[in-house]
Amino acid sequence: MTNPTSSGAHWNLPDSEICSAALQLALDVSAPFIANHCIRSYLFARELAAAKGLRSDVDYDDELVFLSCILHDLGVTDYGGGEQRFEVDGADAAVRFLSEQGMSDGRVTTVWQAIALHTSAGLANRFGPEQSVSHFGIALDISGIEKNLLSADFAERVHAAWPRHDLG
């Protein structure tokens, strides 16, 4: 993160101890294009939620959305890869990490669901607001779903700070 517009403070990323540790984990174990995708997914999730009238920490738990987005691709890394679908491997790796950090079981379960369901269109929104908000941010970054809800230059600024590199 050498670019000043790529700093967490510039983007008002959650900076609790657990969020900082999760971001560092993602940066340490992921290729840059994956880490950037995870960060963009959170930024898009938060922006889409606001565009839909959802309020952070009122209608959804912003810390859980951040953790879900930042950790959602652990299953494609050596840290989290295993024998299952990458979504489930990633969700299981996130559970191990968050449990080691002392996060409560209920909050860990929400993150597990959001990560395990992140590629499951039509399912995430049935589990809760955090799962839904996370899913739509991740989907927007991959396929552009609902990008019309973002302000005109938001995606451009996000991509300048967190480039796509080789991610399609």
DSSP file (Angstrom, degrees, kcal/mol; ACC not computed):
  #  RESIDUE AA STRUCTURE BP1 BP2  ACC     N-H-->O    O-->H-N    N-H-->O    O-->H-N    TCO  KAPPA ALPHA  PHI   PSI    X-CA   Y-CA   Z-CA
    1    1 A M              0   0    0      0, 0.0     5,-0.0     0, 0.0     0, 0.0   0.000 360.0 360.0 360.0  67.0    0.0    0.0    0.0
    2    2 A T        +     0   0    0      5,-0.0     5,-0.1     3,-0.0     3,-0.0   0.734 360.0  88.8 -88.3 -23.9    2.5    2.6   -1.1
    3    3 A N  S >  S-     0   0    0    158,-0.2     3,-2.4     1,-0.1     4,-0.1  -0.624  75.7-140.4 -74.5 124.5   -0.1    4.8   -3.0
    4    4 A P  G >  S+     0   0    0      0, 0.0     3,-1.2     0, 0.0     6,-0.2   0.797 102.8  58.3 -60.6 -26.4   -1.5    7.3   -0.5
    5    5 A T  G 3  S+     0   0    0      1,-0.2   156,-0.1   155,-0.1    -2,-0.1   0.521  98.7  62.2 -79.4  -2.0   -5.0    6.9   -2.0
    6    6 A S  G <  S+     0   0    0     -3,-2.4    -1,-0.2   154,-0.1     2,-0.2   0.219  78.4 115.7-102.3  13.1   -4.7    3.2   -1.1
    7    7 A S  S <> S-     0   0    0     -3,-1.2     4,-1.3     1,-0.1     5,-0.1  -0.560  72.0-127.6 -82.7 148.6   -4.5    3.7    2.6
    8    8 A G  T  4>S+     0   0    0      1,-0.2     5,-2.7    -2,-0.2     4,-0.5   0.873 110.0  54.9 -59.8 -37.9   -7.2    2.4    4.9
    9    9 A A  T >45S+     0   0    0      1,-0.2     3,-0.9     3,-0.2    -1,-0.2   0.894 102.2  56.6 -64.9 -39.6   -7.6    5.9    6.4
   10   10 A H  T 345S+     0   0    0      1,-0.3    -1,-0.2    -6,-0.2    -2,-0.2   0.862 116.3  36.5 -58.8 -35.9   -8.2    7.5    3.0
   11   11 A W  T 3<5S-     0   0    0     -4,-1.3    -1,-0.3    -3,-0.2    -2,-0.2   0.357 110.5-119.6 -99.9   3.2  -11.1    5.1    2.4
   12   12 A N  T < 5 -     0   0    0     -3,-0.9    -3,-0.2    -4,-0.5    -4,-0.1   0.915  45.5-179.5  57.7  45.6  -12.4    5.1    6.0
   13   13 A L      < -     0   0    0     -5,-2.7    -1,-0.2     1,-0.1     6,-0.0  -0.490  40.6 -91.3 -71.7 146.0  -11.8    1.3    6.3
   14   14 A P        -     0   0    0      0, 0.0    -1,-0.1     0, 0.0    -5,-0.0  -0.348  41.1-168.7 -56.2 136.3  -12.8   -0.2    9.6
   15   15 A D        +     0   0    0      4,-0.1    -2,-0.0    -3,-0.1    -6,-0.0   0.073  32.3 136.2-123.5  25.6   -9.7   -0.1   11.8
   16   16 A S  S  > S-     0   0    0      1,-0.1     4,-2.8     4,-0.0     5,-0.2  -0.241  71.8-101.7 -61.7 164.5  -10.6   -2.2   14.8
   17   17 A E  H  > S+     0   0    0      1,-0.2     4,-2.2     2,-0.2     5,-0.2   0.902 123.3  47.0 -57.1 -43.4   -7.9   -4.6   15.9
   18   18 A I  H  > S+     0   0    0      2,-0.2     4,-2.2     1,-0.2    -1,-0.2   0.871 112.3  49.3 -70.8 -35.6   -9.6   -7.6   14.3
   19   19 A C  H  > S+     0   0    0      2,-0.2     4,-2.6     1,-0.2    -2,-0.2   0.912 111.4  49.1 -68.4 -41.6  -10.2   -5.7   11.0
   20   20 A S  H  X S+     0   0    0     -4,-2.8     4,-2.2     1,-0.2    -2,-0.2   0.907 112.5  48.3 -62.9 -41.2   -6.6   -4.5   10.8
   21   21 A A  H  X S+     0   0    0     -4,-2.2     4,-2.4    -5,-0.2    -2,-0.2   0.895 111.8  49.4 -65.8 -40.1   -5.4   -8.1   11.5
   22   22 A A  H  X S+     0   0    0     -4,-2.2     4,-2.6     2,-0.2    -2,-0.2   0.915 110.9  49.2 -66.2 -43.0   -7.8   -9.5    8.8
   23   23 A L  H  X S+     0   0    0     -4,-2.6     4,-2.5     1,-0.2    -2,-0.2   0.924 111.6  49.3 -62.0 -43.5   -6.6   -6.9    6.2
   24   24 A Q  H  X S+     0   0    0     -4,-2.2     4,-2.4     2,-0.2    -2,-0.2   0.907 110.4  51.1 -63.3 -40.9   -3.0   -7.7    7.0
   25   25 A L  H  X S+     0   0    0     -4,-2.4     4,-2.5     2,-0.2     5,-0.3   0.950 110.7  48.2 -59.2 -49.3   -3.7  -11.5    6.6
   26   26 A A  H  X S+     0   0    0     -4,-2.6     4,-1.6     1,-0.2    -2,-0.2   0.909 113.7  47.0 -59.8 -42.6   -5.4  -10.9    3.3
   27   27 A L  H  < S+     0   0    0     -4,-2.5    -1,-0.2     1,-0.2    -2,-0.2   0.867 114.3  48.4 -66.3 -35.9   -2.5   -8.8    2.1
   28   28 A D  H  < S+     0   0    0     -4,-2.4    -2,-0.2    -5,-0.2    -1,-0.2   0.861 121.4  30.9 -73.0 -37.3    0.1  -11.3    3.3
   29   29 A V  H  < S+     0   0    0     -4,-2.5    49,-0.4    -5,-0.2     2,-0.3   0.572 106.8  76.6-103.2  -9.5   -1.4  -14.5    1.9
   30   30 A S  S  < S-     0   0    0     -4,-1.6    47,-0.1    -5,-0.3    44,-0.1  -0.753  80.8-111.1-107.2 147.9   -3.1  -13.2   -1.3
   31   31 A A    >>  -     0   0    0     -2,-0.3     4,-2.6     1,-0.1     3,-0.9  -0.410  43.2-106.2 -61.8 151.1   -1.7  -12.2   -4.7
   32   32 A P  H 3> S+     0   0    0      0, 0.0     4,-2.7     0, 0.0     5,-0.2   0.857 120.2  54.5 -53.7 -38.6   -2.1   -8.4   -5.2
   33   33 A F  H 3> S+     0   0    0      2,-0.2     4,-1.4     1,-0.2     5,-0.1   0.842 111.9  44.7 -67.8 -29.6   -5.0   -8.9   -7.7
   34   34 A I  H <> S+     0   0    0     -3,-0.9     4,-2.3     2,-0.2    -1,-0.2   0.922 113.4  48.9 -75.9 -46.7   -6.9  -11.0   -5.1
   35   35 A A  H  X S+     0   0    0     -4,-2.6     4,-2.1     1,-0.2    -2,-0.2   0.924 112.6  48.5 -58.7 -44.8   -6.2   -8.7   -2.2
   36   36 A N  H  X S+     0   0    0     -4,-2.7     4,-3.1    -5,-0.2     5,-0.2   0.898 109.1  53.4 -62.8 -40.3   -7.3   -5.6   -4.3
   37   37 A H  H  X S+     0   0    0     -4,-1.4     4,-2.6    -5,-0.2    -1,-0.2   0.911 108.2  50.7 -59.7 -42.5  -10.5   -7.5   -5.3
   38   38 A C  H  X S+     0   0    0     -4,-2.3     4,-1.6     2,-0.2    -2,-0.2   0.911 112.9  45.0 -63.7 -42.6  -11.3   -8.1   -1.7
   39   39 A I  H  X S+     0   0    0     -4,-2.1     4,-2.4     2,-0.2    -2,-0.2   0.932 113.6  49.3 -67.8 -45.5  -10.8   -4.5   -0.7
   40   40 A R  H  X S+     0   0    0     -4,-3.1     4,-3.1     1,-0.2     5,-0.3   0.901 106.5  58.1 -59.0 -39.6  -12.8   -3.3   -3.8
   41   41 A S  H  X S+     0   0    0     -4,-2.6     4,-2.5    -5,-0.2    -1,-0.2   0.912 108.1  45.6 -58.2 -43.3  -15.6   -5.7   -2.9
   42   42 A Y  H  X S+     0   0    0     -4,-1.6     4,-2.8     2,-0.2     5,-0.2   0.943 112.9  49.2 -65.0 -46.7  -15.9   -4.1    0.6
   43   43 A L  H  X S+     0   0    0     -4,-2.4     4,-2.0     1,-0.2    -2,-0.2   0.907 114.7  45.2 -60.9 -40.9  -15.9   -0.6   -0.8
   44   44 A F  H  X S+     0   0    0     -4,-3.1     4,-3.0     2,-0.2     5,-0.3   0.891 111.2  53.7 -68.6 -38.8  -18.5   -1.5   -3.4
   45   45 A A  H  X S+     0   0    0     -4,-2.5     4,-2.5    -5,-0.3    -2,-0.2   0.944 111.5  45.1 -59.4 -48.2  -20.6   -3.3   -0.8
   46   46 A R  H  X S+     0   0    0     -4,-2.8     4,-2.0     1,-0.2    -1,-0.2   0.898 115.5  46.8 -63.8 -41.6  -20.6   -0.3    1.4
   47   47 A E  H  X S+     0   0    0     -4,-2.0     4,-2.3    -5,-0.2    -2,-0.2   0.907 113.2  48.3 -69.6 -41.7  -21.4    2.1   -1.4
   48   48 A L  H  X S+     0   0    0     -4,-3.0     4,-1.6     2,-0.2     6,-0.2   0.916 109.6  53.1 -63.6 -42.7  -24.2   -0.2   -2.8
   49   49 A A  H  <>S+     0   0    0     -4,-2.5     5,-3.0    -5,-0.3     3,-0.4   0.934 110.6  47.1 -58.1 -46.4  -25.7   -0.5    0.6
   50   50 A A  H ><5S+     0   0    0     -4,-2.0     3,-1.7     1,-0.2    -1,-0.2   0.900 108.9  54.4 -62.7 -40.8  -25.8    3.3    1.0
   51   51 A A  H 3<5S+     0   0    0     -4,-2.3    -1,-0.2     1,-0.3    -2,-0.2   0.791 108.3  50.5 -63.7 -26.5  -27.3    3.7   -2.5
   52   52 A K  T 3<5S-     0   0    0     -4,-1.6    -1,-0.3    -3,-0.4    -2,-0.2   0.349 124.7-104.3 -92.2   5.5  -30.1    1.3   -1.4
   53   53 A G  T < 5S+     0   0    0     -3,-1.7     2,-0.4     1,-0.3    -3,-0.2   0.601  73.3 142.7  84.7  11.8  -30.7    3.3    1.7
   54   54 A L      < -     0   0    0     -5,-3.0     2,-0.5    -6,-0.2    -1,-0.3  -0.715  41.2-142.3 -88.3 136.0  -29.0    0.9    4.1
   55   55 A R    >>> -     0   0    0     -2,-0.4     4,-3.0    -3,-0.1     3,-1.9  -0.848  18.2-113.7-105.3 129.9  -27.1    2.5    7.0
   56   56 A S  B 345S+a   60   0A   0     -2,-0.5     5,-0.2     1,-0.3    -1,-0.0  -0.330 100.0   5.1 -58.2 134.4  -23.9    1.1    8.3
   57   57 A D  T 345S+     0   0    0      3,-2.4    -1,-0.3     1,-0.2     4,-0.2   0.558 130.1  61.9  62.9  10.9  -24.1   -0.2   11.8
   58   58 A V  T <45S+     0   0    0     -3,-1.9    -2,-0.2     2,-0.4    -1,-0.2   0.573 118.6  17.0-118.7 -56.7  -27.9    0.4   11.8
   59   59 A D  T  <5S+     0   0    0     -4,-3.0     2,-0.3     1,-0.2    -3,-0.2   0.672 139.2  10.7 -92.7 -20.3  -29.2   -1.9    9.0
   60   60 A Y  B   <S-a   56   0A   0     -5,-1.1    -3,-2.4    69,-0.1     2,-0.8  -0.980  81.0-104.4-152.6 157.8  -26.1   -4.1    8.8
   61   61 A D     >  -     0   0    0     -2,-0.3     4,-2.0    -5,-0.2     3,-0.2  -0.769  27.2-162.1 -88.7 108.3  -22.9   -4.6   10.8
   62   62 A D  H  > S+     0   0    0     -2,-0.8     4,-2.8     1,-0.2     5,-0.2   0.857  87.5  56.0 -62.6 -37.2  -20.1   -2.9    8.9
   63   63 A E  H  > S+     0   0    0      1,-0.2     4,-2.7     2,-0.2    -1,-0.2   0.914 108.5  47.9 -62.5 -41.7  -17.4   -4.8   10.7
   64   64 A L  H  > S+     0   0    0      2,-0.2     4,-2.4    -3,-0.2    -1,-0.2   0.879 111.8  49.5 -68.1 -36.9  -18.9   -8.1    9.7
   65   65 A V  H  X S+     0   0    0     -4,-2.0     4,-2.7     2,-0.2     5,-0.2   0.930 111.7  49.6 -65.4 -44.0  -19.3   -7.0    6.0
   66   66 A F  H  X S+     0   0    0     -4,-2.8     4,-3.1     1,-0.2     5,-0.3   0.957 113.1  45.6 -57.6 -51.9  -15.7   -5.8    6.0
   67   67 A L  H  X S+     0   0    0     -4,-2.7     4,-2.1     1,-0.2    -1,-0.2   0.893 113.0  51.0 -60.9 -40.3  -14.4   -9.1    7.4
   68   68 A S  H  X S+     0   0    0     -4,-2.4     4,-0.6    -5,-0.2    -1,-0.2   0.925 115.9  40.7 -63.1 -45.1  -16.6  -11.1    5.0
   69   69 A C  H >< S+     0   0    0     -4,-2.7     3,-0.6     2,-0.2     4,-0.3   0.929 116.1  48.3 -70.5 -45.0  -15.3   -9.2    2.0
   70   70 A I  H 3< S+     0   0    0     -4,-3.1     3,-0.3    -5,-0.2    -2,-0.2   0.860 122.2  34.3 -65.6 -35.6  -11.6   -9.0    3.1
   71   71 A L  H >< S+     0   0    0     -4,-2.1     3,-1.7    -5,-0.3    -1,-0.2   0.417  87.3 103.3 -98.7   1.7  -11.5  -12.7    3.9
   72   72 A H  T << S+     0   0    0     -4,-0.6     3,-0.3    -3,-0.6    -1,-0.2   0.709  82.2  45.6 -66.7 -20.3  -13.8  -14.1    1.2
   73   73 A D  T >  S+     0   0    0     -3,-0.3     3,-1.8    -4,-0.3    -1,-0.3   0.124  71.1 112.5-109.9  23.4  -11.1  -15.4   -1.1
   74   74 A L  G X   +     0   0    0     -3,-1.7     3,-1.8     1,-0.3     6,-1.0   0.799  69.2  71.1 -59.7 -26.3   -8.8  -17.2    1.4
   75   75 A G  G 3  S+     0   0    0     -3,-0.3     7,-0.3     1,-0.3    -1,-0.3   0.605  93.0  54.3 -68.7 -11.3   -9.9  -20.4   -0.2
   76   76 A V  G <  S+     0   0    0     -3,-1.8    -1,-0.3     5,-0.1     2,-0.2   0.269 100.2  78.6-102.6  10.4   -7.9  -19.6   -3.3
   77   77 A T  S <> S-     0   0    0     -3,-1.8     4,-2.5    -4,-0.1     3,-0.3  -0.712  90.2-114.0-111.3 164.9   -4.7  -19.1   -1.3
   78   78 A D  T  4 S+     0   0    0    -49,-0.4    -1,-0.1    -2,-0.2   -48,-0.1   0.825 115.6  62.2 -63.3 -30.8   -2.2  -21.5    0.2
   79   79 A Y  T  4 S+     0   0    0    -50,-0.3    -1,-0.2     1,-0.2    -4,-0.1   0.887 123.1  14.4 -61.7 -40.6   -3.4  -20.3    3.6
   80   80 A G  T  4 S+     0   0    0     -6,-1.0    13,-0.2    -3,-0.3    -2,-0.2   0.514  92.9 118.2-117.9  -7.1   -7.0  -21.5    3.1
   81   81 A G     <  +     0   0    0     -4,-2.5     2,-0.2    -7,-0.3    -5,-0.1  -0.311  33.3 137.0 -66.7 146.0   -7.0  -23.8    0.2
   82   82 A G        -     0   0    0     -7,-0.3    -1,-0.1     2,-0.3     4,-0.1  -0.589  64.4 -59.0-155.4-142.4   -8.1  -27.4    0.8
   83   83 A E  S    S+     0   0    0     -2,-0.2     2,-0.1     2,-0.1     3,-0.1   0.483 101.9  73.4-101.4  -6.7  -10.2  -30.2   -0.6
   84   84 A Q  S    S-     0   0    0      1,-0.2    -2,-0.3     2,-0.1     0, 0.0  -0.305 101.9 -59.5 -98.6-177.4  -13.6  -28.4   -0.7
   85   85 A R     >  -     0   0    0      1,-0.1     4,-2.7    -2,-0.1     3,-0.5  -0.363  56.1-115.3 -55.9 145.5  -15.1  -25.8   -2.9
   86   86 A F  H  > S+     0   0    0      1,-0.2     4,-2.5     2,-0.2   -11,-0.3   0.819 115.2  58.2 -60.4 -29.8  -13.0  -22.7   -2.6
   87   87 A E  H  > S+     0   0    0      2,-0.2     4,-2.2     1,-0.2    -1,-0.2   0.917 110.9  41.2 -64.6 -42.3  -15.9  -20.8   -1.0
   88   88 A V  H  > S+     0   0    0     -3,-0.5     4,-2.8     2,-0.2     5,-0.2   0.902 114.1  51.6 -74.0 -42.2  -16.1  -23.3    1.8
   89   89 A D  H  X S+     0   0    0     -4,-2.7     4,-2.3     1,-0.2    -2,-0.2   0.930 113.0  46.9 -57.6 -43.9  -12.4  -23.7    2.2
   90   90 A G  H  X S+     0   0    0     -4,-2.5     4,-2.4    -5,-0.2    -2,-0.2   0.904 111.4  50.0 -64.8 -42.1  -12.2  -19.9    2.5
   91   91 A A  H  X S+     0   0    0     -4,-2.2     4,-2.1     2,-0.2    -2,-0.2   0.910 111.6  48.8 -63.0 -42.2  -15.1  -19.7    5.0
   92   92 A D  H  X S+     0   0    0     -4,-2.8     4,-2.2     2,-0.2    -2,-0.2   0.899 111.1  50.0 -64.7 -40.4  -13.4  -22.4    7.1
   93   93 A A  H  X S+     0   0    0     -4,-2.3     4,-2.4    -5,-0.2    -2,-0.2   0.895 109.6  51.4 -64.7 -39.6  -10.1  -20.5    7.0
   94   94 A A  H  X S+     0   0    0     -4,-2.4     4,-3.2     2,-0.2     5,-0.3   0.899 107.9  52.6 -63.8 -40.1  -11.8  -17.3    8.1
   95   95 A V  H  X S+     0   0    0     -4,-2.1     4,-2.7     2,-0.2     5,-0.3   0.934 109.5  48.8 -61.0 -46.4  -13.5  -19.1   11.0
   96   96 A R  H  X S+     0   0    0     -4,-2.2     4,-2.1     2,-0.2    -2,-0.2   0.947 115.4  44.3 -58.0 -48.5  -10.1  -20.4   12.2
   97   97 A F  H  X S+     0   0    0     -4,-2.4     4,-1.3     2,-0.2    -2,-0.2   0.945 116.1  44.9 -62.2 -50.6   -8.6  -16.9   11.9
   98   98 A L  H  <>S+     0   0    0     -4,-3.2     5,-2.3     1,-0.2     4,-0.3   0.867 112.3  52.1 -66.4 -36.6  -11.5  -15.1   13.5
   99   99 A S  H ><5S+     0   0    0     -4,-2.7     3,-1.4    -5,-0.3    -1,-0.2   0.905 107.1  52.8 -64.6 -41.1  -11.8  -17.7   16.3
  100  100 A E  H 3<5S+     0   0    0     -4,-2.1    -1,-0.2    -5,-0.3    -2,-0.2   0.804 106.2  55.1 -62.3 -28.2   -8.1  -17.3   17.1
  101  101 A Q  T 3<5S-     0   0    0     -4,-1.3    -1,-0.3    -5,-0.2    -2,-0.2   0.519 122.0-109.5 -82.7  -5.8   -8.7  -13.5   17.3
  102  102 A G  T < 5 +     0   0    0     -3,-1.4    -3,-0.2    -4,-0.3    -2,-0.1   0.645  59.2 161.1  89.3  16.4  -11.4  -14.2   19.9
  103  103 A M      < -     0   0    0     -5,-2.3    -1,-0.2     1,-0.1    -2,-0.0  -0.455  45.4-102.4 -71.0 143.9  -14.5  -13.3   17.9
  104  104 A S     >  -     0   0    0     -2,-0.1     4,-2.4     1,-0.1     5,-0.2  -0.255  26.4-115.2 -66.8 153.2  -17.8  -14.7   19.3
  105  105 A D  H  > S+     0   0    0      1,-0.2     4,-2.6     2,-0.2     5,-0.2   0.873 112.6  54.2 -58.2 -42.1  -19.4  -17.7   17.6
  106  106 A G  H  > S+     0   0    0      1,-0.2     4,-1.6     2,-0.2    -1,-0.2   0.905 111.5  44.1 -62.5 -41.7  -22.5  -15.9   16.4
  107  107 A R  H  > S+     0   0    0      2,-0.2     4,-1.9     1,-0.2    -1,-0.2   0.885 112.6  52.6 -69.9 -38.4  -20.4  -13.3   14.6
  108  108 A V  H  X S+     0   0    0     -4,-2.4     4,-2.8     1,-0.2    -2,-0.2   0.904 106.5  54.1 -62.7 -41.0  -18.1  -15.9   13.2
  109  109 A T  H  X S+     0   0    0     -4,-2.6     4,-2.7     1,-0.2    -1,-0.2   0.902 105.7  52.6 -61.1 -41.6  -21.1  -17.8   11.8
  110  110 A T  H  X S+     0   0    0     -4,-1.6     4,-2.4     1,-0.2    -1,-0.2   0.924 111.5  45.9 -60.2 -44.6  -22.3  -14.7   10.0
  111  111 A V  H  X S+     0   0    0     -4,-1.9     4,-2.5     2,-0.2     5,-0.3   0.917 110.8  53.2 -65.2 -42.9  -18.9  -14.3    8.3
  112  112 A W  H  X S+     0   0    0     -4,-2.8     4,-3.1     1,-0.2     5,-0.3   0.944 111.2  46.7 -56.4 -47.9  -18.8  -18.0    7.5
  113  113 A Q  H  X S+     0   0    0     -4,-2.7     4,-2.1     1,-0.2    -2,-0.2   0.929 111.2  50.9 -60.9 -46.0  -22.2  -17.8    5.8
  114  114 A A  H  < S+     0   0    0     -4,-2.4     4,-0.3     1,-0.2    -1,-0.2   0.904 116.2  41.5 -60.3 -41.3  -21.3  -14.7    3.8
  115  115 A I  H >< S+     0   0    0     -4,-2.5     3,-1.2     2,-0.2     4,-0.2   0.935 114.5  49.6 -73.4 -46.3  -18.1  -16.2    2.5
  116  116 A A  H 3< S+     0   0    0     -4,-3.1     3,-0.3    -5,-0.3    -2,-0.2   0.817 119.3  39.8 -62.3 -29.8  -19.5  -19.7    1.8
  117  117 A L  T >< S+     0   0    0     -4,-2.1     3,-2.4    -5,-0.3     7,-0.4   0.357  80.3 109.9 -99.1   4.5  -22.4  -18.1   -0.1
  118  118 A H  T <  S+     0   0    0     -3,-1.2    -1,-0.2     1,-0.3    -2,-0.1   0.702  86.2  38.8 -64.1 -18.6  -20.6  -15.3   -1.9
  119  119 A T  T 3  S+     0   0    0     -3,-0.3     2,-1.1    -4,-0.2    -1,-0.3   0.330  93.1  99.8-104.5   6.7  -20.9  -16.9   -5.3
  120  120 A S    X>  -     0   0    0     -3,-2.4     3,-2.0     2,-0.0     4,-1.3  -0.694  62.2-156.2-101.0  84.9  -24.5  -18.1   -4.7
  121  121 A A  T 34 S+     0   0    0     -2,-1.1    -2,-0.1     1,-0.3    -3,-0.0  -0.334  79.6  20.3 -58.2 135.3  -26.8  -15.7   -6.4
  122  122 A G  T 34 S+     0   0    0      1,-0.1    -1,-0.3    -2,-0.0    -2,-0.0   0.341 116.4  68.6  87.6  -6.8  -30.3  -15.8   -4.8
  123  123 A L  T X4 S+     0   0    0     -3,-2.0     3,-2.1    -6,-0.2     4,-0.5   0.800  82.5  61.7-108.3 -45.8  -29.1  -17.3   -1.5
  124  124 A A  G >X S+     0   0    0     -4,-1.3     3,-1.7    -7,-0.4     4,-0.9   0.869 100.0  57.1 -55.0 -41.1  -27.0  -14.8    0.4
  125  125 A N  G 34 S+     0   0    0      1,-0.3    -1,-0.3     6,-0.2     7,-0.1   0.661  99.3  61.7 -67.4 -13.9  -29.8  -12.3    0.7
  126  126 A R  G <4 S+     0   0    0     -3,-2.1    -1,-0.3     1,-0.1    -2,-0.2   0.576 100.0  54.9 -85.0  -9.9  -31.9  -15.0    2.4
  127  127 A F  T <4 S-     0   0    0     -3,-1.7    -2,-0.2    -4,-0.5    -1,-0.1   0.795 118.2 -64.7 -95.6 -31.4  -29.5  -15.3    5.3
  128  128 A G     X  -     0   0    0     -4,-0.9     4,-2.3     1,-0.1    -1,-0.3  -0.890  50.4 -76.3 159.6 171.5  -29.2  -11.7    6.5
  129  129 A P  H  > S+     0   0    0      0, 0.0     4,-3.1     0, 0.0     5,-0.3   0.869 122.6  51.7 -65.4 -37.6  -28.1   -8.2    5.7
  130  130 A E  H  > S+     0   0    0      2,-0.2     4,-2.2     1,-0.2     5,-0.2   0.917 112.2  46.4 -65.9 -41.7  -24.4   -8.8    6.2
  131  131 A Q  H  > S+     0   0    0      2,-0.2     4,-2.3     1,-0.2    -1,-0.2   0.912 116.6  45.6 -64.5 -42.3  -24.5  -11.8    3.9
  132  132 A S  H  X S+     0   0    0     -4,-2.3     4,-2.4    -8,-0.4     5,-0.2   0.941 112.8  47.5 -67.4 -49.4  -26.5   -9.9    1.3
  133  133 A V  H  X S+     0   0    0     -4,-3.1     4,-1.8     1,-0.2    -2,-0.2   0.913 114.4  48.2 -60.9 -42.8  -24.4   -6.7    1.4
  134  134 A S  H  X S+     0   0    0     -4,-2.2     4,-2.4    -5,-0.3     5,-0.2   0.942 110.5  51.3 -61.9 -47.9  -21.2   -8.7    1.1
  135  135 A H  H  X S+     0   0    0     -4,-2.3     4,-2.8     1,-0.2     5,-0.2   0.913 110.2  48.0 -57.0 -46.1  -22.5  -10.8   -1.8
  136  136 A F  H  X S+     0   0    0     -4,-2.4     4,-2.0     1,-0.2    -1,-0.2   0.843 110.8  50.7 -70.7 -31.9  -23.6   -7.7   -3.8
  137  137 A G  H  X S+     0   0    0     -4,-1.8     4,-1.8    -5,-0.2    -1,-0.2   0.918 113.8  44.9 -67.2 -42.6  -20.3   -5.9   -3.3
  138  138 A I  H  X S+     0   0    0     -4,-2.4     4,-1.9     2,-0.2    -2,-0.2   0.919 113.7  50.1 -65.6 -44.5  -18.3   -9.0   -4.4
  139  139 A A  H  X>S+     0   0    0     -4,-2.8     4,-3.2    -5,-0.2     6,-0.8   0.881 107.3  54.5 -63.2 -38.7  -20.6   -9.5   -7.3
  140  140 A L  H  X5S+     0   0    0     -4,-2.0     4,-1.9     4,-0.2    -1,-0.2   0.927 108.9  48.3 -61.7 -43.1  -20.3   -5.9   -8.4
  141  141 A D  H  <5S+     0   0    0     -4,-1.8    -1,-0.2     1,-0.2    -2,-0.2   0.867 119.1  38.7 -67.5 -34.3  -16.5   -6.2   -8.5
  142  142 A I  H  <5S+     0   0    0     -4,-1.9    -2,-0.2    -5,-0.1    -1,-0.2   0.931 138.2   8.0 -80.3 -47.4  -16.6   -9.4  -10.5
  143  143 A S  H  <5S-     0   0    0     -4,-3.2    -3,-0.2    -5,-0.2    -2,-0.2   0.446  92.8-114.9-121.5  -0.6  -19.5   -8.8  -12.9
  144  144 A G    ><< +     0   0    0     -4,-1.9     3,-2.1    -5,-0.7     4,-0.3   0.617  48.2 173.2  79.2  11.0  -20.5   -5.2  -12.6
  145  145 A I  T 3  S-     0   0    0     -6,-0.8    -1,-0.2     1,-0.3    -2,-0.1  -0.352  71.1  -1.7 -58.7 126.8  -24.0   -6.1  -11.2
  146  146 A E  T >  S+     0   0    0     -2,-0.1     3,-2.1     1,-0.1    -1,-0.3   0.660  82.6 142.3  66.6  22.4  -25.8   -2.9  -10.1
  147  147 A K  G X   +     0   0    0     -3,-2.1     3,-1.6     1,-0.3     8,-0.1   0.761  61.3  73.7 -63.1 -21.0  -22.8   -0.6  -11.0
  148  148 A N  G 3  S+     0   0    0      1,-0.3    -1,-0.3    -4,-0.3    -3,-0.1   0.669  86.4  64.3 -64.8 -15.2  -25.4    1.9  -12.2
  149  149 A L  G <  S+     0   0    0     -3,-2.1    -1,-0.3     2,-0.1     2,-0.2   0.597  86.5  90.3 -83.2 -11.3  -26.2    2.6   -8.5
  150  150 A L  S <  S-     0   0    0     -3,-1.6  -102,-0.0    -4,-0.3  -106,-0.0  -0.521  90.7 -96.9 -83.6 152.4  -22.7    3.9   -7.8
  151  151 A S    >>  -     0   0    0     -2,-0.2     3,-1.1     1,-0.1     4,-0.6  -0.273  46.2 -98.3 -62.7 157.9  -21.8    7.6   -8.2
  152  152 A A  T 34 S+     0   0    0      1,-0.3     4,-0.3     2,-0.1    -1,-0.1   0.811 117.0  25.9 -52.9 -41.2  -20.3    8.5  -11.5
  153  153 A D  T 3> S+     0   0    0      1,-0.1     4,-2.3     2,-0.1    -1,-0.3   0.425  94.0  95.1-107.2   2.9  -16.6    8.5  -10.5
  154  154 A F  H <> S+     0   0    0     -3,-1.1     4,-2.5     1,-0.2     5,-0.2   0.952  88.1  44.4 -62.0 -52.1  -16.7    6.1   -7.5
  155  155 A A  H  X S+     0   0    0     -4,-0.6     4,-2.7     1,-0.2    -1,-0.2   0.880 112.7  54.0 -60.6 -37.7  -15.7    2.9   -9.3
  156  156 A E  H  > S+     0   0    0     -4,-0.3     4,-1.8     2,-0.2    -1,-0.2   0.918 110.3  45.5 -62.9 -43.7  -13.0    4.8  -11.2
  157  157 A R  H  X S+     0   0    0     -4,-2.3     4,-1.9     2,-0.2    -2,-0.2   0.898 113.2  50.4 -66.1 -40.9  -11.5    6.1   -7.9
  158  158 A V  H  X S+     0   0    0     -4,-2.5     4,-3.0     1,-0.2    -2,-0.2   0.929 111.6  47.5 -62.5 -45.6  -11.6    2.7   -6.4
  159  159 A H  H  < S+     0   0    0     -4,-2.7    -1,-0.2     1,-0.2    -2,-0.2   0.828 108.9  54.7 -67.7 -31.0   -9.9    1.1   -9.4
  160  160 A A  H  < S+     0   0    0     -4,-1.8    -1,-0.2    -5,-0.2    -2,-0.2   0.898 116.9  37.0 -66.4 -39.3   -7.2    3.8   -9.4
  161  161 A A  H  < S+     0   0    0     -4,-1.9    -2,-0.2     1,-0.2    -1,-0.2   0.859 132.0  27.3 -79.7 -36.8   -6.4    3.0   -5.7
  162  162 A W  S  < S-     0   0    0     -4,-3.0    -1,-0.2    -5,-0.2    -2,-0.1  -0.696  88.5-156.0-128.2  76.2   -6.9   -0.8   -5.9
  163  163 A P        -     0   0    0      0, 0.0  -127,-0.1     0, 0.0    -3,-0.1  -0.044  19.5-129.0 -60.8 156.2   -6.2   -1.9   -9.5
  164  164 A R    >   +     0   0    0      1,-0.2     3,-2.1    -5,-0.1     2,-0.2   0.745  36.6 177.6 -74.7 -25.1   -7.6   -5.0  -11.0
  165  165 A H  T 3  S-     0   0    0      1,-0.3    -1,-0.2     3,-0.1    -3,-0.0  -0.395  73.8 -13.4  53.0-116.0   -4.2   -6.3  -12.3
  166  166 A D  T 3  S+     0   0    0     -2,-0.2     2,-1.6     1,-0.1    -1,-0.3   0.181 101.6 116.4-101.5  17.4   -5.0   -9.6  -13.8
  167  167 A L    <         0   0    0     -3,-2.1    -1,-0.1     1,-0.1    -2,-0.1  -0.547 360.0 360.0 -89.4  75.0   -8.5  -10.1  -12.5
  168  168 A G              0   0    0     -2,-1.6    -1,-0.1    -4,-0.0    -2,-0.1   0.441 360.0 360.0  37.9 360.0  -10.5  -10.1  -15.7
